[in-house]
Amino acid sequence: MNINVILIVACSFLIGSIPFGFIFTKKLAGVDVRTVGSGNIGSTNVKRAAGSKISLYTQIMDILKGLIPVVLAMFLYPVLNTDLDKDLIMSLCAVFAILGHDYTPFLKFKGGKGVNTTLGSFLLICPIPVLLSVFTHKILGLVTDIVSIRSLLLGFVIPLTAYFMNYGKGVVLCALVAAILIVIRHESNIRRLINGDEK
């Protein structure tokens, strides 16, 4: 992996690490989202802390901070001078943008759960699997109001669908890593689901 690839991956991490949920709730509502509900900086907890409007702003920006690094990788690929596949480079940038969101250095490596950033990150790489994951999330909403269940399943729809649609191994593997990260970030939710306390 050459220095150009390392730099674009590092930039992806930094873009992904911008804590929009924290910034918006602090600046627009005067609330530290980390002190409310789950303490998470994602749009679901932002809604608890500051309402639907600021939650929507957060959701949009969390999607975009996953999408933008992938767009940059796509356009800069010709000058990266790498033998790695273009889709793999884009997928690596996607994963590192998600890692930046999940473990932002701006908030002592305590970030969000990565669902919206995962959707944004893989939207250009494998659009149909992403759209199917969103559809699955919406359909499950008719069955359960528990967001964590829907989010966990959403994460795995992307790599599974990508695999059956014959996307490259690098894309499928990176999408699987993203799904596993969603599971890791939902650890407390999973414990509550097991105990029957999740709402």
C-alpha positions in Angstrom: 0.0 0.0 0.0 1.7 3.2 -1.2 1.7 6.6 0.6 -1.1 8.0 -1.6 -3.5 5.2 -0.6 -2.5 5.7 3.1 -3.2 9.5 2.8 -6.6 9.1 1.2 -7.6 6.4 3.8 -6.4 8.7 6.6 -8.4 11.6 5.1 -11.5 9.4 5.0 -11.0 8.7 8.7 -10.8 12.4 9.5 -13.8 13.3 7.4 -15.8 10.5 9.0 -14.7 11.6 12.5 -16.4 15.0 12.3 -19.0 14.7 15.2 -21.9 16.5 13.6 -24.4 15.2 16.1 -22.4 16.7 18.9 -21.8 20.0 17.1 -25.4 20.5 16.0 -26.9 19.8 19.4 -24.4 21.9 21.2 -24.6 24.9 18.8 -28.3 24.8 17.9 -29.9 23.5 21.1 -27.2 24.2 23.8 -27.2 20.5 24.8 -24.4 18.1 25.1 -25.9 15.0 23.4 -23.4 12.8 25.3 -25.4 13.6 28.5 -28.7 12.5 27.1 -30.2 9.0 26.6 -27.6 6.6 25.4 -25.0 9.3 25.2 -24.5 8.4 21.5 -23.8 11.2 19.0 -25.9 9.6 16.2 -29.2 10.9 14.9 -31.4 8.6 17.0 -30.0 10.0 20.3 -29.9 13.6 18.8 -33.6 13.3 18.3 -34.0 12.6 22.0 -31.7 15.5 22.9 -32.7 18.2 20.5 -35.7 17.1 18.4 -36.5 15.9 14.9 -35.1 18.8 12.9 -31.6 18.7 14.4 -31.8 14.9 14.1 -32.5 15.2 10.4 -29.5 17.6 10.0 -27.3 15.0 11.8 -28.6 12.2 9.7 -27.9 14.0 6.4 -24.4 15.0 7.4 -23.5 11.5 8.8 -24.5 10.1 5.4 -22.5 12.7 3.5 -19.4 12.2 5.6 -19.5 8.6 4.5 -20.2 9.4 0.9 -17.7 12.2 0.4 -14.5 10.1 1.1 -15.7 7.5 -1.4 -16.4 10.2 -4.1 -12.9 11.5 -3.5 -11.4 8.1 -3.8 -13.3 7.5 -7.1 -12.1 10.7 -8.7 -8.5 10.6 -7.3 -8.0 6.9 -8.1 -6.1 7.6 -11.5 -3.4 9.6 -9.6 -3.0 7.2 -6.7 -0.5 5.0 -8.6 -1.7 1.8 -7.0 -2.3 -1.7 -8.3 -5.2 -2.1 -5.9 -8.6 -2.3 -7.5 -10.6 0.9 -7.6 -13.6 -0.6 -5.8 -11.3 -1.9 -3.1 -9.8 1.5 -2.5 -13.3 3.0 -2.4 -14.4 0.3 0.1 -11.4 0.9 2.3 -12.2 4.6 2.4 -15.8 3.7 3.3 -14.6 1.5 6.2 -12.3 4.2 7.5 -14.9 6.9 7.3 -17.2 4.6 9.4 -14.3 4.0 11.9 -13.9 7.8 12.1 -17.5 8.2 13.0 -17.5 5.3 15.5 -14.3 6.3 17.2 -13.9 10.0 16.6 -10.6 11.4 18.1 -12.5 14.7 18.6 -14.5 13.2 21.4 -11.9 10.9 23.0 -12.7 8.1 20.5 -16.4 7.9 21.6 -18.6 8.3 18.5 -21.8 7.0 17.0 -23.1 3.6 15.9 -22.3 4.0 12.2 -25.6 3.2 10.6 -26.1 6.4 8.5 -22.4 6.6 7.7 -22.4 3.0 6.5 -25.3 3.8 4.2 -23.5 6.9 2.8 -20.2 5.1 2.5 -21.5 2.2 0.4 -24.1 4.0 -1.6 -21.9 4.5 -4.7 -20.0 1.3 -4.2 -23.0 -1.1 -4.1 -26.2 1.0 -4.5 -28.7 -1.8 -4.8 -27.6 -3.6 -1.6 -27.7 -0.3 0.2 -31.2 0.5 -1.1 -32.4 -3.0 -0.2 -31.0 -2.5 3.4 -32.9 0.7 3.7 -36.1 -1.0 2.4 -35.5 -3.9 4.9 -35.2 -1.3 7.7 -38.5 0.4 6.7 -40.4 -2.9 6.3 -39.2 -4.1 9.8 -40.6 -0.8 11.1 -44.0 -2.3 10.5 -43.1 -5.2 12.7 -41.1 -3.6 15.5 -40.4 -0.2 16.9 -37.0 -1.3 18.3 -34.5 0.7 16.1 -31.5 -1.4 17.2 -33.0 -4.6 15.8 -33.7 -2.9 12.4 -30.2 -1.3 12.4 -28.4 -4.6 13.1 -30.2 -6.4 10.3 -29.7 -3.4 7.9 -26.0 -3.8 8.4 -25.9 -7.4 7.3 -28.2 -7.0 4.3 -25.5 -5.0 2.5 -22.7 -7.6 2.5 -25.1 -10.5 1.9 -26.8 -8.8 -1.0 -23.4 -7.7 -2.4 -22.2 -11.3 -2.2 -25.2 -12.8 -4.0 -24.9 -10.0 -6.7 -21.3 -11.0 -7.3 -19.6 -7.8 -6.2 -15.8 -8.1 -5.7 -14.4 -9.9 -2.7 -12.9 -6.6 -1.4 -16.3 -4.9 -1.5 -18.1 -7.8 0.2 -15.4 -8.1 2.9 -15.4 -4.4 3.6 -19.2 -4.3 3.8 -19.0 -7.3 6.2 -16.5 -5.3 8.4 -19.0 -2.4 8.4 -21.8 -4.8 9.5 -19.6 -6.2 12.3 -18.8 -2.6 13.4 -22.5 -1.9 13.7 -22.8 -5.0 15.9 -19.9 -3.9 18.1 -21.3 -0.4 18.5 -24.7 -1.9 19.4 -23.2 -4.0 22.2 -25.2 -2.4 25.0 -28.4 -2.6 22.9 -27.8 -6.3 22.3 -27.4 -6.9 26.0 -30.7 -5.1 26.6 -32.4 -7.1 23.9 -31.2 -10.3 25.6 -32.5 -9.1 28.9 -35.8 -7.9 27.4 -35.1 -4.2 28.4 -34.5 -2.7 24.9 -37.1 -0.2 23.7 
